[in-house]
Amino acid sequence: MATPTPSELELKAKEAFFDDDFDLAAALYTEAITAGPPSAALYADRAQVYTKMGDFTAAAADAARAAELDPAMPRAHLRRAHACVKLEQYDAARAAVEAGAALAPGDARFAQLMREIDAKAPPMEIEASAAVATTAPAPAPAEKPKYRHDYYNSAAEVVVTVFAKGVPPEHVAVDFGEQLLSVSVEVPGEASYHLQPRLFGKIVPERCRFAVLSTKIEVRLAKAEPGTTWTSLEFTDKPRFVAAAPPRGSSPSAGGIAQRPSYPSSRGRKDWDKIEAEVKRAEKEEKLDGDAAANKFFQDIFSSADEDMRRAMTKSFQESNGTVLSTNWEDVGSKKIEPSPPEGMDLRKWEY
């Protein structure tokens, strides 16, 4: 039996996603990514699957990888922003929204997401107040760092980015300690820059690395405890680690039932199993009409269909941009389905 191609795996992954089988979709996207050259689209789509699964750390890492492979892909920035909001990494979310909105200024989702970020983490504002005349000198204002920095988690690493544009590599020095990071930029004739935090958790210095790129300095910190999530870059006296989801494919927890992960939140941990059950119960009880009723009708058909009917429905719907829906695989399996919009309407292809 021939090995499936990346495009065939991608199609199967989309079918699994459409069928709400997110575990299968994630596994198929992983196979497709492994089987072919790096693909921004595959990473962006797997990020969406991880978001549906509630694995926002993995979603943020995949979306960041997609944006790295194709910086001009708006949905990569959008999905990273969504994941970072869930992780309460608002600076990273705001940067992702700004990057995506610059690429797609007419996409209202970026403006809506920015309003959500501002509501949860308003930008710092300096309020003027009446000064009382005294003989004591006013304290000197804190010096603003020369460069902005940000970070995000993956399962095994923490990636720190210093947004230093056009810095010669020979003027950059990066050192690693067991729980220390030092980044120094010393360009003759310019103000020095130093980032020297005591890190949130321990790292493995000999496995850490960095790169000086044209627009940034990227530092990759190898976690001493892979599979954990850092809730901040710098050390805090709060509980240091929050367990992330176990690696995919690992054996289930004691008792034979795999435990779903909990994620850090200022409002306490969320029970995703309970939330999912409530959503599904609400969906069953909801009374639909119009387009919503039609969509529910087609979803019911798809869920009860055999494999050939599902393949036919998925292929005809995707290739026709949502204008044709067939359940006959013998009719649509061997040909490309052309779009067929209703009379008097124009076809427009929307990027999701």
N, C-alpha and C positions, 0 to 999 in steps of 0.2 A: 504493500500500500504506500502510495507516494506521500512524502511529508508535506503537510499543508504549507502554502506560501504565506508570507506576512499579510498579504491582502485578504486571503481566505480566512486567516485567523482573525483579522480585524472585522470582517463581515460577521463571523460567528460571535465575536465579542459584542458587536452592536445588537445582534439578535438577543443575546443573553441580557444585555442592559435593558432592552425594550421589554423583556419578559420579567424584569425586576430580579433577575438572578445575578446579584452584584458580585458574589464570590466567584462564580464562573466567569463573569465578564472580566474581572481583575486578572484571573489566571490566564485567560486567552490574550488579553492585552500584553501581559508579561511575556507570553510565548512569542507574540508578534514582535515585540521590542527586541527580544533576544535573537530572533531568527533573521533580522535584517539590519540595515544601517540605521543609525540614530534618526528618529522621526519625531519632530515636534508635535505633529498631530496625534501620534499614539500616546505620547506622554501627557498631552493636554486632555485626551479622552479618558486615560486611566485616572487622571486627577479628578475628573468628574465622578468616576465610579467610586473612588476612595471617599469623596465628599458624601455621596449617598450612603456609604457604609459608616460614616462618622469618624473615619480615620483621617482627621484634618492635618496631622503632621505629615503623613505620606502624600496627601493631596497637595500641600504647599510645596513639598520637595519636587513632586512631578511637574507641577505648574511652573516652578522656577526653572527646571530643566528644559521645559518646552520653550519658555521665554529666552533661555540662553541659546537654544538651537535656532529659534526664529524670533528675534526681537520684535518683528513687525506683526506678530499674531495677537490680535486684541484679546481673544478668548483665553489665551495663556495667562495674561495679566489679570483678567477678570477672575479666573478660577483661583489664582494665587491670592488675590485680595480677599475672596470669600473665605478661603481656608485660614488666612492670617487673622481675619476678624473672629472666627470661631476660636482660634488659639489666643485671642486677645493680644496679638502682636500688631498694634494699631499703626505704628510707624511704618512697618513693612507693608501693611495693607494700604495705607495712604500712598506710599510710593508706587505700588502696583496699580492703583486706580489712576494716578496721574499719568503713568506710562501708557496705560490702555486708552484713557480718554484722549490723549494726544494723537493716538492712531485712529480712533473712531469717535470723533467729536460729536457725532449725531446719535450715539448710543446712549439712551437715557439710563441704562443700567449702571453706568459708571457714576453719574450724578446722584442716583438714588443710593448707591453704596457709600459714596463719600458723605452723604447726609447721615447715614447710619453710623459711620465711623466718627464723625464730628459729635454726634449725640452721645456716643459711648466714651469718647476720649477727646474732648474739645481741645483745639490748639491752645498753647499757652499764651495768655495775654497779660500785658503789663498795665496795671491800672494806675493812673496818676492820682496822687493824693496831695492834699495841701501840706506843704512843708512848714515846720515850725522853725523859726530862725534860732540857731544856736551858734555858739562859738566853736563847737566841735566840727571837724571836717567830715564831709559825707564819705561813707565807705566807698571804696573803688568798686565799680561794677565787675562782676565775674567775666573773665575773658572767654569769648565764644570760641569753641574749637574751630580750627581751620577747615577741617573736613567733617562731613557727616558720616556716621557708620550705622550699620544695621546687621541683623543676624537672623538665621532660621535653622530649624532642626531637620535632620534626617535620622534614620534609625541608628546609624553608626557614627555620625559626625554632627558638628555644629559648624555652619559656614558663616564666617564673619566677613562683611564687605565694608571697606573704607572707600568712600566715593572720592578718590583723589585722581583727577584727570591729568594725563600727560606728565606723570612723575617719572624721571629716569630711574630704572631699576637699581643702579649703583648707589642711589641716595636713599634707598629703603632698607631698613634693618628690622627683622622679625625674629623674636626669640620665644621659646616655649619652656614653661616649667610644669611641675606636676599639677598645679592649679593656678598658673599664671600665664598671661599673654602680654607681650610687649611689641608694639608696632611703632617705629620711629621713622619720620620722614625729615631729612636734613638736606634741604636744597640751598646752596650758597646764595646769599642775598635775599632769602625769603624767611618768613617766620617758621620756626620748627613746629612739628606736630608729634604728639606722643599719646598713644592709647595703651594704658597699662592697667587693665582691670584684674582684680582677683576673681577668678572664674567661678561660675555657679557650681560646677562639679569638676572632678579630676579628669585629666586627659592623659594620653600616651604620647609624650613629646617626640619620640623617634618616629612615630607614624603621622605626625602633623606635617603640613606643607603649606606653601603659599605661592601665589603667582602675582606678578605686577603686570597688569593689562593696560590698555590705552586709556580706559575710563575709570579704572578702579584697582584696588589691591584686594585680592580674594584670599582669605586665610581659612584653611580647613583643619578643624580641631578634631582629632580622633578621640571619641569618648572612651573613658576607661570602663564604663558600664554601658555597652551598646543596648539599644532597645528601651532606653529611658528618655524622657523629655525634659529639657531645660526650660523652665518657665521664665527665666531671665538670663542675660549674659553674665551679669555680675553676681557675686556671692550674696546670699541673703540668709538671715537667721530663721526664715520660715522653713517648713518641711522641704528638704533639698530636692527630692526626686518624685516624680509622678510616673508610675509604670505605664509604658506605652503598650500597644497591642502586641501580642506575641508574634514572632515571625510566621508568615504564611507557610502552611505545610507542617508546622510543628505539632507535636502530639497534644491532644486536649488535656485540660486540667483534671485533677483528681475527681473521680465520680463519673468520668466519661462525658462531661458536658463542658464545651469550651466557653470560657467567660468572655464576654464582650468588654472592651476597654472603657475606662472612665477617663475624662479629659479635664485638665485644669480649668477652673473658672473662679472668678471672684465671688460667684454666687453659690459655690459648692459644686460637687460632682453631680452630673446628670445621669439618670437611669435611662439609657437609650432603649433598652428592651421595653420599658414601660411606655416611653414616648411613642415607639413604633406601634405597639399594640393599640394605643389610644388613637393614633392616626388612622390605622386600618379599620378600627371600629367606626370612626367618624365617616370614613369613606363609604362603608357599607350602609350606614344609616342616612347618608346624604341623599336628598331627592334632587335629581338633575332634570334639566330641560334644555331644549335648543342644542347648540353645539356640544355642550358638556354631556348631554344624554347620548348623542351620537358617538362621541369619543368613548364613553363607557361601554356602549354596545359593541364597538369594534374591539376594545380591549378584552371583553368577555369572549368574543369569537376567537381572538388570538390565543387566549389562555387555554381554551378547550380544543384547539386545533391540533392536527398531527404535524409531524416535522415538515412534510412537503407543503402543507398549507401555510405554515409559518414562514418558510423560506420564500414562498410566492408572495405573501403579503409584505414581508420586509423588502424584498428586491423591488417589487413594483412600486411601493411607496417611496423608497429612497431614490430610485432612478428617475421617477417622474416628478420629484420634488413635491410629493404629497398630493398629486392630482389624480393618481390612479391607484386603486387597491384591488388586487386580484388574489384569489385563493387557489388558482389553477396553475400548479408548477409546470405541467406539460406545456402550457400555453406561454408562460413568461420565462421559463428557465433557460431557453436557448437563444433569447434575443434581448436587446436593450429596450427598455420601456421609455418611450419618449414622453415628455410632459404634455398634458392635455387639460389646460385650464378651462373652466366653464365659459360659455359664449359671453362675450362682452367684457371679459376680465383679462388682465395682463399677468404674465408669470414673473414673479420676482423670487430670487434665491436668497434666503436669509441665512446668515452664519449664526450657529448657536454657540 
